[in-house]
Amino acid sequence: MSICAFLGLGVMGYPMAGHLEYAFNELRVWNRTPEKSHEWGKEYKGTVSSTIQKAVAGADFVIMCVGNDDDVFSVFDEVILHLKPGSIIIDHTTTSENCAKYCYNKALKNSCGFIDAPVSGGESGAIKGMLTAICGGDEVIFHRSIDVISNYSKSVKLMGGAGTGQLTKMVNQICIAGILQGLAEGIYFAQKAGLDIEKVINAIGKGAAQSWQMDNRALTMSKGEYDFGFAVDHMRKDLGIVLNTSKKLDINLSVVEMVDEYYAEIQNSGGNRLDTSSLLKRLI
């Protein structure tokens, strides 16, 4: 592989880009905040670019991991102006389906490929290179992208055409929201009943109640520790996308609506940067 540009060095993008330092002949990084790019450049091997244009010029792959739909539109529209035909854009940002389809269609018109590839696994997954990438796009472009995405992912799946990666990520967030709320209420119940939380988790953690959240967050939740990556602010952004999409599909997601309101309460109490397991905090 020759040239890759990685755009967006936030909580997820920073370590993801780091996994690519030896995967290409040339790796270039760009971030809206230059200080973050220079910090990355001191830790990893790669070229720090001052502009998007310098980062993507001549690139074979452009990887994006930015904030939301508006950020993607802004960065993507700049990228496509300077990208050579035949290049592939991989977007790991969690966005709406419409955003993904916009980028796909515009890339196609410019003789480029586009894959919407939101990831799951949080900050720890990004650091360990153990993310799950959920992809949408053309099969040929997907297969050309697998080796790139696999540098920081344990699982890379194509769900269908453009936007299906984002729709599947929405399903992921719906499930997580419900599981975390149930886990929060279960722990709260156990605490009020005077049970030993560790014994409870050991007893039920291998049965039907078992989940990744229970395995990795139950004990820290019970101790009031909520500093494990994916923040409430980010979850609310994702749930907002879910709820907007549900309106278009004319369906009611009562659990998502409820949990979204609970996360709003946590934000209003100053818990914006707490991780998503902080749903227990509002109960105690």
Secondary structure as UniProt FT lines:
FT   STRAND          3..7
FT   TURN            11..12
FT   HELIX           13..18
FT   TURN            19..23
FT   STRAND          26..30
FT   HELIX           34..43
FT   STRAND          47..48
FT   HELIX           52..56
FT   TURN            57..58
FT   STRAND          61..64
FT   HELIX           69..82
FT   TURN            85..86
FT   STRAND          88..91
FT   HELIX           97..109
FT   TURN            110..111
FT   STRAND          113..116
FT   STRAND          119..120
FT   HELIX           122..128
FT   STRAND          131..136
FT   HELIX           139..149
FT   TURN            150..151
FT   STRAND          153..160
FT   TURN            162..163
FT   HELIX           164..192
FT   TURN            193..194
FT   HELIX           197..204
FT   TURN            205..206
FT   TURN            208..209
FT   HELIX           212..222
FT   TURN            223..224
FT   HELIX           232..248
FT   TURN            249..250
FT   HELIX           254..268
FT   TURN            269..270
FT   TURN            272..273
FT   HELIX           276..282
//
